[in-house]
Amino acid sequence: MATFSKRHGYVQEVDITVREDAPSGLRCFVIDIAEDDCGLSPSDLRLIICRVLNESPNSNNARQARNTRRLA
């Protein structure tokens, strides 16, 4: 039996337009949740994000305060 999408004509291929970027509002929201609700410090977030991206943290930019100008 065909899938629901094929039976109802929803098989159109859609080009991916955004791969590695999210709107600044979403990025700030996720960071706020991580800091406020999960109790993660900026350095904790840096380590998690660097691990996910498989990159080394930049030791020249290792501050505890959030760099809000860069996020927005």
N, C-alpha and C positions, 0 to 999 in steps of 0.2 A: 504494500500500500504506500502511496506517495505521502510525503510529509504535508502537514497542514498548509505550509507556505506554498508548496507547489500546486496543491489542489485548488487554492484560491488565487493563484496568479501573483504571489508575492516573491518572485524569484529574481527581481531586479538587483543587479550588482550595484552597490553604492561605493563611490570613491571615498577613501578616508582622507579628510581634509585637515584634521588635527591629530597629531600622533604623540607629541611629547610636551604639550603645553596645555595648561588649564587656565580659565579666566582668573584674573587676580583676585576677584571676590571669593572664588572657591578655594584658591591657595591660602588666602588669609584665614578663611573659615576653618580649614583643616588644621592649620597651625594653632589657631585659638583653641580649638577642641583639644588638641594634643597637649597644649600647655595648661589650660584651665581645668579640663575634666580628667585628664590622664596624669597630670602632674609632671610632665616631661619638661626638662630644661632645654634651652636652645642648644646646648652642647649635646644633649641626648638626641634631639631631633637631627642634628648634623650627622651624628654617627649612624643613625638609622637610615637617613636619606642616602648617605654615602655608601652604605652597605647595599642598599637596594639598587643604586645606580652602578655599583661595582667600581667606585672611584675612591681615591684617597682624599681625606679632608684637607683643605687648604689651610696650613698652619699660619699663613699670613692674614687670615680672615677668621680667626677663632675668638669671637667675643661672646660673652654671656647675654648681652642685650640684643634684642631682635633688630635686624637692619630693615626697618619698615620701608625705607625708600626703595630698596631693591625689590621688595615683594610687590609693591603696587605698580 
